[in-house]
Amino acid sequence: MSAENLEVKVRWRETGQRKEPVRIHADPEDLPGLTRHLETIARAWGNHDASTRWLGEYEMEVRSLDRPWIDAFTVSGVSEDA
């Protein structure tokens, strides 16, 4: 697969609060790459430190803008062991 235009929405699981949608250009099949986008957006939103122990508190809905007939899917953050 190759990079395409995606719309992503990050959600803080604890409160259900959602961040405004963000458009990115990425490969929808590159889960490590999508997880890095989730980490970047969540870190900025929550003003988090350099660790990723908090990353499990977030998830991101991914939707293709180039292929709207494809169902949206969720990428969940995984926390480091504390």
Number of C-alpha atoms within 10 A of each C-alpha: 8 9 12 15 16 22 19 26 18 26 20 18 13 8 8 10 11 14 15 9 14 12 14 17 13 18 16 18 11 12 12 10 13 21 18 12 17 23 23 12 19 23 18 10 12 10 9 15 10 7 11 16 15 18 20 15 16 24 23 26 17 22 21 22 15 11 11 10 9 10 9 13 13 13 17 20 21 16 14 11 6 7
